[in-house]
Amino acid sequence: ECLDLFKSYGLRVDMAGGESLGKLVRNAEVQKIPLVFVVGNNEVETRTLSVRSRHQGDLGAMGAEDIARAMNQAVVEKSKY
C-alpha cells in the first residue's frame, strides 16, 4: 500500500526484509540510502511509518501521505530530507 503511494508520487522505493533490523539499517547507511522506513506491528496498527534519515537521524513516526508529500517537495526543491 505504501509502496504504491510513494511510486504514485514518482519516488523510487524498495522493500527489504529477512534480516535483523539492525543489519538492514546498517546496510542502508553503507549504501547511502537517504531515507529508511521501518514498518512493524505498532506501525501497522497506527498506520504510520518510523522514519530514519541519513542526514538527520531518527525522525519518529509519520503518516505515509505526509512523508510522500514532504519527499516530493524535497525533490522539487532539490534539498536534503
N, C-alpha and C positions, 0 to 999 in steps of 0.2 A: 504494500500500500504506500509506504513512504518512498520507496524507490521510484514508483510511477509518478508520485508528486514531484520529486526532485527532477526527474527526467522531463516532465512537462514544462519545467522552467528552463530547460536546456542545460542542466547541470550534469556533470559526469559523476556517477555514483557506482559503487561496487559493494558487494556484501561478502564478508569473510566470517568464518566460524571454524569449529572443530579443534581449536587450540585453546590454551588458557587465555583469559582476558589480558593478563599482564604481557604475555608474549605477543598477542595481537596488537596491543597498543605500542609496544616497543618496536615491532616490525613497521608499523605505520610511521613512527618517528624516524626510523632509519631511512625509510623510503621518502621522507619529507612530505607526507600527505598532510595538507593544510588542516583538515577537519576530520575528526573521528567521532562517530555516533555509537553509543552503547545502548542496546535495547535488551533489557532483562525483564523479569516478571513485573517489577514495580513500574517500569516504563510502559509496559503493555497495559497494565491496569489503569494508569493515569493518562494514557495516550500521549506520552511525551518521549523525548529522546534526551539522553545525557550527552552533552557536547563537550569535546576537548579540542582546543585549538592549538596548533603547533606554535603560534606566536603568543597567545595569551593564556595558555594553560586551561584548566578546568573552568568551563562557563556555566555549569549546572544544567538543570533540566529545562527544556524549552519545547514548545509545540512545533510540530513538523512544518506547518504552514508559516509560522513566524521565522523559522530557520531558513526555509526556502526563499522567502521574500528578502531577508537580510543578505543571504548569499548572492542572490540575483542583483541586489543593489550594489554589493561589493564588487561584483564582476563588472557592472556598468561603470562604476567609479574607479575601477582598477585599484582598489585598496585591499589591504590585508584584513581578513576577518579573523 
